[in-house]
Amino acid sequence: MPNWLKDAVFYEIYPQSFNDTNSDGIGDIRGIIEKLGYIKSLGCNAVWINPCYDSPFKDAGYDVRDYKKVAPRYGTNDDLVKLFNEAHKLDIKILLDLVPGHTSEEHEWFKKSCEIDRNEFSDRYVWTNGAFCGIGGHPYIGGEADRDGCYMLNFFKSQPALNYGFLNRTESWQKAPDDPACIATREAMKDIMRFWLDKGCDGFRVDMADSLVKEDDENKSATGKIWLNIKEMMDKDYPEAALVSEWCDAGQSLQYGFHADFYLDHWGNGYNTLIRDYETEGGDHSFLKKDSGGDIMRFLDDYLPRYERTKDQGFISFITCNHDTPRPARTLSNEELKLAYAMFLTLPGVPFIYYGDEIGMRYLNIRTKEGGYHRTGSRTPMQWDNSESRGFSSAPKDKFYLPVDSSPDAPTVETQEKDPSSLLNEVKRLTALKHEYTDLNADASFEVIYAEKENFPFVYRRGNLVIAINPSGKECCADISAKANVAGNPVYTIGIASCDNGKITIAPQSFAVFS
């Protein structure tokens, strides 16, 4: 386990929307370098950058054309190495996004695999043995190559699936995971990882990490074996590098070598019930939304078994949002967001803040761009200042990667930095709190002190700290004398709270930390 992860607060950057320094309307690597001081001031000491590799951008860069080349619209490999170096001077770690499951159809590997004559890349992708032989249960393409076969897709038509084999095989063209061709795919991915780690990268967030081997078993054991092999390489040669998985099953991913796993917004899971429970009938029942009637037990019933199963193996990562998810400001007010972020930053694990969430950037209803579809509204340019361009770019606005929020009251860094009560400044205070107390480290102990069905507050312990949160619109109390010994005023508050004779009283929409 890299020691630095214990105190890490990540900042996710969608590079094309963050900061444009060459006036082409698209964010770039130098733009990230220019804003490292801001990231540091925010209290984030680690960054995850969405794919910045060469790509035709049919899926916003998740269709990789060359893993070892920075996309020209972002800059050069030298720019990325400079980012690593400048970030390290500020004690900021940089994770790149690894996309191991598929490439772009324009990748040289795939072009070679399409050829009639066999070559070293013929089995780099999943191909059937006939142009009229489809792939049951999976999307596929036929008739697009001279090769007599159809090829499997992972997502879009432009994303052929790399071949890591099939665990349960029913067709002659399906290879075993330990077939030399499938091992060659794994080794090619390790080679890519070494390439960037040797240049100063601090690890990887891994896209769809659980989906490598097809027809895997329920425990994803064949896919897990691949990651254990990769982890062996990292432990030996890059012991301080981190691996974070997009798996959303920490019980599986952490046993296969990942250090942290995202707790993603899946319908009805614990994370969903906290801030995104508006997909069911009867309105929004999110626990962290005022007057929603939310129930903390719906979260705990899902989260606690995950935590107990994995607390000695690695970390569960809470996210404010990500590039695939509607921004939380779509449904939550700034006061509700303060409480949500307070909870995410004080629960166990390694938290991730999505760029712009710290100022409450909104989800915009805009047209799709580069395969974003409904996700596009969460990928708009960062709002730095109150100028017409929001400080994102000096290019003409019609050249911007996506439109900026042009609302007169659009949240900006410039405005919120001047307001002591702003969401931005609350986030800075929360990250400072997290860094000040080792009891808030990712691996510090966690215990539920008070939680009752359809009731408030929620009280929990981290190390020797006791934390209480009341997102409701009414004052509430909790007798914690049997489980915790705290008294007097809290060391940190949002709103008003106190503890007297073991009884916590907490005002509406308030949060408190007692030592």
C-alpha positions in Angstrom: 0.0 0.0 0.0 1.6 3.3 -1.0 1.8 5.3 2.2 0.8 8.6 0.6 -2.7 7.3 -0.2 -3.7 7.4 3.5 -3.8 11.2 3.4 -4.8 11.6 -0.2 -7.6 13.9 -1.5 -7.9 13.5 -5.3 -9.0 16.0 -7.8 -10.4 14.6 -11.1 -9.6 16.7 -14.2 -11.4 16.3 -17.5 -8.5 17.8 -19.5 -10.4 19.2 -22.5 -12.5 21.3 -20.1 -10.1 22.5 -17.5 -7.9 25.3 -18.7 -6.9 26.4 -22.3 -3.5 28.1 -22.6 -3.1 28.0 -26.4 -6.4 29.6 -27.3 -7.9 26.8 -29.4 -10.9 26.4 -27.1 -9.7 23.1 -25.7 -8.0 22.6 -22.3 -4.5 21.3 -22.3 -1.7 19.9 -20.2 0.0 23.3 -19.8 -3.4 24.5 -18.5 -3.3 21.9 -15.7 0.3 23.0 -14.9 -0.8 26.6 -14.7 -3.5 25.7 -12.1 -1.4 23.4 -9.8 -1.3 26.2 -7.3 -5.1 26.3 -7.2 -5.3 22.6 -6.8 -2.8 22.8 -3.9 -4.8 25.6 -2.3 -7.9 23.5 -2.5 -6.3 20.9 -0.3 -6.0 18.3 -3.0 -2.6 16.5 -3.0 -3.4 14.1 -5.9 -4.9 14.4 -9.4 -6.6 11.9 -11.7 -6.5 13.0 -15.3 -9.1 11.5 -17.7 -7.4 10.0 -20.8 -5.0 12.4 -22.5 -3.6 10.0 -25.1 -3.8 10.3 -28.8 -7.3 9.5 -30.0 -9.9 10.2 -32.7 -12.2 11.2 -29.7 -15.3 9.3 -30.6 -15.6 8.6 -26.9 -13.8 11.6 -25.5 -10.5 9.9 -25.4 -11.5 6.5 -24.0 -11.0 5.3 -27.6 -7.2 5.3 -27.5 -5.2 5.4 -30.8 -1.7 5.5 -29.2 -1.2 4.8 -25.5 2.3 6.2 -25.5 1.5 9.5 -27.2 -0.2 12.6 -25.7 -3.0 13.8 -27.9 -1.7 16.8 -29.9 -4.7 18.9 -28.8 -3.4 18.6 -25.2 0.3 19.1 -26.0 3.2 16.7 -26.1 4.8 13.9 -24.0 7.3 16.5 -22.8 4.4 18.6 -21.5 3.0 15.6 -19.5 6.4 14.9 -18.0 6.7 18.5 -17.0 3.3 18.2 -15.3 4.6 15.2 -13.3 7.7 17.2 -12.3 5.9 20.4 -11.4 3.2 18.5 -9.5 5.8 16.6 -7.5 7.5 19.9 -6.5 4.2 20.7 -4.7 3.8 17.2 -3.3 1.0 16.5 -5.7 0.7 13.0 -7.2 -0.6 12.4 -10.7 -2.6 9.4 -11.8 -3.3 8.7 -15.5 -6.3 7.0 -16.8 -5.6 3.4 -18.1 -8.0 2.0 -20.6 -7.1 -1.7 -20.8 -10.3 -3.2 -22.2 -10.3 -1.8 -25.7 -8.6 0.6 -28.1 -9.8 2.8 -30.9 -10.5 1.1 -34.2 -7.7 3.4 -35.5 -5.0 1.9 -33.3 -2.2 0.3 -35.2 -2.7 -3.0 -33.3 -6.2 -3.2 -34.6 -5.3 -2.2 -38.2 -2.8 -5.1 -38.2 -5.3 -7.5 -36.7 -7.7 -6.8 -39.6 -5.2 -8.1 -42.1 -5.9 -11.4 -43.9 -2.4 -12.7 -43.4 -1.7 -13.7 -39.8 0.7 -11.6 -37.8 1.6 -10.9 -34.2 -1.6 -8.8 -33.7 -4.0 -11.2 -35.3 -5.2 -12.4 -31.8 -4.8 -9.0 -30.0 -8.5 -8.5 -30.3 -11.5 -10.8 -30.0 -12.3 -12.2 -33.5 -14.6 -15.0 -34.6 -13.5 -17.4 -37.2 -15.9 -16.3 -39.9 -17.5 -13.1 -41.3 -20.9 -14.6 -40.8 -20.2 -16.0 -37.3 -21.6 -13.5 -34.8 -20.9 -13.2 -31.0 -23.9 -14.2 -28.9 -24.5 -11.9 -25.9 -21.9 -9.3 -27.0 -21.9 -6.4 -29.5 -19.8 -7.1 -32.6 -19.0 -5.8 -36.1 -18.8 -7.8 -39.3 -18.0 -6.8 -42.9 -15.6 -4.0 -41.9 -12.3 -5.8 -42.6 -10.8 -8.1 -45.3 -10.2 -10.6 -42.5 -12.8 -13.4 -42.5 -14.3 -12.8 -39.1 -16.3 -10.5 -36.9 -14.8 -8.6 -34.0 -16.2 -7.9 -30.5 -16.9 -4.4 -29.2 -16.8 -3.2 -25.7 -19.0 -0.1 -26.0 -19.2 2.0 -29.2 -18.6 0.8 -32.7 -15.2 2.5 -32.6 -14.0 0.4 -29.6 -12.9 -3.1 -30.5 -12.3 -5.3 -27.4 -8.8 -6.4 -26.6 -8.4 -10.1 -26.1 -7.7 -11.4 -22.6 -9.5 -14.6 -23.3 -12.7 -16.4 -22.2 -12.9 -18.3 -19.0 -16.0 -20.4 -20.0 -15.5 -21.2 -23.7 -18.2 -22.4 -26.0 -16.7 -21.6 -29.4 -13.5 -22.7 -31.1 -12.3 -19.1 -31.7 -12.5 -18.3 -28.0 -9.0 -18.5 -26.3 -8.2 -19.4 -22.8 -6.9 -16.6 -20.5 -3.5 -18.3 -20.3 -3.2 -18.6 -24.1 0.0 -17.0 -25.3 -2.0 -14.4 -27.3 -3.9 -13.3 -24.3 -0.8 -13.2 -22.2 0.7 -11.0 -24.9 -2.2 -8.6 -24.5 -1.5 -8.4 -20.7 2.2 -7.9 -21.3 1.5 -5.1 -23.8 -0.6 -3.3 -21.1 2.2 -3.7 -18.6 4.6 -2.2 -21.1 2.3 0.9 -21.4 2.2 1.2 -17.6 6.0 1.0 -17.3 6.4 3.6 -20.1 4.5 6.3 -18.1 5.6 5.2 -14.6 9.2 5.6 -15.8 8.4 9.1 -16.8 7.1 10.1 -13.4 3.4 9.0 -13.4 2.3 8.0 -9.9 -0.1 5.3 -10.9 -3.4 4.7 -12.7 -7.1 4.9 -12.4 -8.2 1.8 -14.4 -11.3 2.1 -16.6 -13.8 -0.8 -16.4 -11.1 -2.9 -14.6 -13.5 -5.9 -14.0 -14.3 -6.5 -17.7 -11.1 -7.9 -19.2 -11.7 -11.7 -19.4 -15.0 -12.5 -21.1 -17.5 -15.0 -19.7 -15.6 -14.8 -16.4 -17.1 -16.3 -13.3 -19.1 -14.5 -10.6 -15.9 -13.7 -8.6 -14.1 -12.4 -11.7 -11.3 -14.7 -10.9 -9.7 -14.8 -14.3 -9.7 -11.0 -14.7 -8.4 -10.8 -11.1 -5.5 -13.1 -11.9 -4.4 -10.6 -14.6 -4.4 -7.8 -12.1 -2.5 -9.8 -9.5 0.2 -10.4 -12.1 0.3 -6.6 -12.9 0.3 -5.8 -9.2 3.3 -8.2 -8.7 5.2 -6.1 -11.3 4.2 -2.8 -9.6 5.1 -4.0 -6.1 8.6 -5.0 -7.4 9.4 -2.1 -9.5 7.0 0.7 -8.5 6.0 0.1 -4.9 4.8 3.7 -4.3 2.5 3.7 -7.4 -1.2 3.5 -6.9 -3.9 1.5 -8.7 -7.5 2.7 -8.4 -10.2 0.6 -10.0 -13.5 1.4 -11.6 -15.1 -1.8 -10.4 -17.6 -0.8 -7.7 -17.1 -4.0 -5.8 -14.2 -3.5 -3.4 -14.6 -7.0 -2.1 -13.4 -8.2 -5.4 -11.1 -5.5 -6.7 -9.0 -5.0 -3.5 -8.3 -8.8 -3.2 -6.9 -8.6 -6.8 -4.3 -6.0 -6.0 -6.1 -2.6 -6.3 -5.4 -0.1 -3.6 -8.8 1.7 -3.8 -12.1 1.1 -5.6 -14.8 3.6 -6.5 -18.1 3.6 -4.8 -20.0 4.5 -7.9 -23.6 5.8 -8.5 -25.4 2.5 -9.2 -29.2 2.6 -8.8 -30.3 1.7 -5.3 -26.8 1.2 -3.8 -25.7 3.0 -0.7 -23.9 5.9 -2.4 -27.0 6.5 -4.6 -29.2 6.9 -1.5 -27.1 9.7 -0.1 -27.4 12.3 -2.9 -28.9 10.7 -6.0 -32.0 9.0 -4.8 -34.3 10.8 -7.2 -34.8 8.0 -9.7 -37.7 6.4 -7.8 -41.3 7.3 -7.5 -42.4 9.8 -5.0 -39.6 12.4 -5.3 -36.1 12.8 -4.0 -35.4 10.7 -0.9 -31.6 11.4 -0.8 -30.4 11.3 2.8 -28.3 14.5 2.3 -31.2 16.5 0.8 -33.1 18.7 3.2 -36.6 17.6 4.1 -36.3 14.6 1.8 -37.2 12.1 4.5 -34.0 10.1 3.7 -33.0 7.1 5.7 -29.4 6.6 6.7 -30.0 2.9 7.2 -30.4 2.4 3.4 -26.9 3.7 3.1 -25.4 1.7 6.0 -27.1 -1.6 5.1 -25.2 -1.5 1.8 -22.0 0.3 2.8 -21.1 -1.4 6.1 -20.8 -5.0 4.7 -18.5 -3.5 2.0 -16.4 -1.7 4.5 -16.1 -4.6 7.0 -15.1 -7.0 4.2 -12.4 -4.7 2.8 -11.1 -2.4 5.6 -7.9 -4.4 6.0 -7.3 -4.7 2.3 -7.6 -1.2 0.9 -9.9 1.7 0.4 -13.4 2.5 -0.8 -13.4 5.9 -2.7 -16.4 8.2 -2.3 -16.8 10.7 -5.2 -18.5 14.1 -5.3 -19.3 13.2 -9.0 -17.3 12.1 -12.1 -17.3 12.6 -15.8 -20.1 10.0 -16.2 -22.5 11.3 -13.5 -24.8 14.3 -13.3 -23.2 17.0 -11.2 -24.6 17.0 -7.6 -25.6 20.7 -7.9 -28.3 19.4 -10.3 -30.4 18.6 -7.2 -28.6 19.9 -4.2 -28.2 23.4 -2.9 -24.9 24.8 -1.8 -25.8 24.2 1.8 -26.7 20.6 1.0 -23.4 20.2 -0.9 -21.4 21.4 2.0 -22.9 18.6 4.2 -22.4 16.0 1.4 -18.7 16.9 0.9 -18.2 17.0 4.7 -19.5 13.4 4.9 -17.5 12.2 1.9 -14.3 13.8 3.2 -14.6 12.3 6.7 -15.7 8.8 6.0 -13.0 6.1 5.6 -11.2 5.8 2.3 -9.7 8.0 -0.4 -12.1 10.7 -1.6 -12.3 12.2 -5.1 -13.5 15.8 -5.9 -14.6 16.3 -9.5 -13.3 19.5 -11.0 -15.8 22.3 -10.5 -17.8 20.5 -7.8 -16.0 22.6 -5.2 -17.8 25.7 -6.5 -21.1 23.9 -7.2 -20.9 23.9 -11.0 -24.2 22.9 -12.6 -25.2 20.2 -14.9 -26.1 21.8 -18.2 -28.7 20.5 -20.7 -26.6 20.6 -23.9 -26.0 18.6 -27.0 -23.8 15.6 -27.0 -20.1 15.9 -27.7 -17.6 13.2 -28.5 -19.9 10.4 -27.4 -20.9 12.1 -24.2 -24.7 12.0 -24.7 -26.4 12.5 -21.3 -22.9 12.8 -19.7 -22.0 15.8 -21.7 -23.7 18.3 -19.3 -21.2 17.4 -16.5 -18.2 18.0 -18.8 -18.4 21.8 -19.4 -15.5 24.2 -19.0 -14.2 25.1 -15.6 -15.5 28.4 -14.3 -12.5 30.4 -13.1 -13.7 34.0 -13.2 -16.6 36.3 -14.0 -15.6 37.1 -17.6 -17.8 36.0 -20.5 -15.5 33.0 -21.1 -15.4 32.2 -17.4 -11.6 32.3 -17.6 -11.5 29.0 -19.5 -10.1 30.2 -22.8 -9.3 33.3 -24.9 -10.6 31.6 -28.0 -13.9 32.7 -29.6 -16.7 31.1 -27.7 -17.9 29.2 -30.7 -14.6 27.4 -30.6 -14.9 26.2 -27.0 -14.9 22.5 -26.5 -18.3 22.9 -24.8 -20.3 26.0 -23.9 -19.7 27.6 -20.6 -22.4 28.3 -18.1 -23.5 31.7 -19.2 -26.0 32.3 -16.4 -25.6 35.6 -14.6 -25.2 33.7 -11.3 -22.9 31.0 -12.6 -20.6 29.9 -9.7 -17.0 30.9 -10.2 -13.7 30.5 -8.3 -13.2 34.3 -8.5 -16.5 35.1 -6.7 -16.3 32.3 -4.1 -12.7 32.9 -3.1 -13.8 36.3 -1.8 -16.7 34.9 0.2 -15.7 33.3 3.5 -19.1 31.4 3.6 -18.8 30.0 0.0 -18.8 26.4 -0.9 -15.3 26.7 -2.2 -14.0 28.0 1.1 -15.9 25.3 3.0 -14.2 22.6 0.9 -10.8 24.2 1.7 -11.6 24.1 5.4 -12.7 20.5 5.1 -9.6 19.3 3.3 -7.5 21.2 5.9 -9.3 19.4 8.6 -8.7 16.0 6.9 -5.0 16.7 6.6 -4.7 18.0 10.2 -6.2 14.9 11.9 -4.7 11.5 11.3 -8.0 10.1 12.7 -9.4 11.1 9.3 -6.8 9.2 7.3 -8.1 6.7 4.8 -7.3 3.7 7.1 -8.3 5.2 10.5 -10.9 3.2 12.4 -14.7 3.7 11.7 -17.6 3.0 14.0 -21.3 3.9 13.8 -22.3 5.6 17.0 -25.9 6.6 16.3 -28.0 5.7 13.3 -31.8 5.0 13.4 -34.1 4.2 10.5 -35.8 7.4 9.1 -34.3 9.5 11.8 -31.6 12.1 12.4 -28.7 12.7 13.2 -26.1 10.2 11.9 -23.2 10.0 14.3 -20.0 8.1 13.7 -16.5 7.8 15.1 -13.2 8.1 13.2 -10.3 7.2 15.5 -10.9 9.5 18.5 -13.1 11.9 16.7 -16.9 11.8 16.9 -18.7 13.2 13.8 -22.4 14.2 13.6 -24.4 15.2 10.6 -28.0 16.5 10.5 -29.1 17.2 6.9 -32.7 17.7 7.8 -34.6 20.9 8.4 -35.2 20.3 12.1 -33.0 20.3 15.1 -32.3 16.8 16.5 -30.6 15.1 19.4 -28.8 11.9 20.0 -27.7 10.3 23.3 -24.2 8.9 22.6 -23.1 8.5 26.2 -23.0 4.7 26.0 -20.6 4.7 23.1 -18.6 7.9 23.2 -17.2 10.4 25.7 -17.2 13.9 24.3 -18.3 17.2 25.7 -18.4 20.9 25.0 -18.0 22.6 21.7 -16.9 20.8 18.5 -13.6 21.5 16.8 -15.3 21.9 13.5 -18.8 22.9 12.5 -21.0 23.7 9.6 -24.0 25.3 11.4 -24.5 24.8 15.1 -23.9 21.8 17.4 -23.1 21.0 21.0 -22.7 18.1 23.3 -23.7 18.1 27.0 -23.7 15.0 29.3 -23.3 12.7 26.3 -26.2 14.2 24.4 -25.5 15.8 21.0 -27.8 18.5 19.9 -27.4 19.6 16.3 -29.2 22.3 14.4 -30.9 21.9 11.0 -28.5 21.3 8.1 -25.4 21.1 10.4 -22.3 19.1 10.7 -19.9 18.8 13.6 -16.6 17.1 14.6 -15.9 16.6 18.3 -12.5 15.6 19.7 
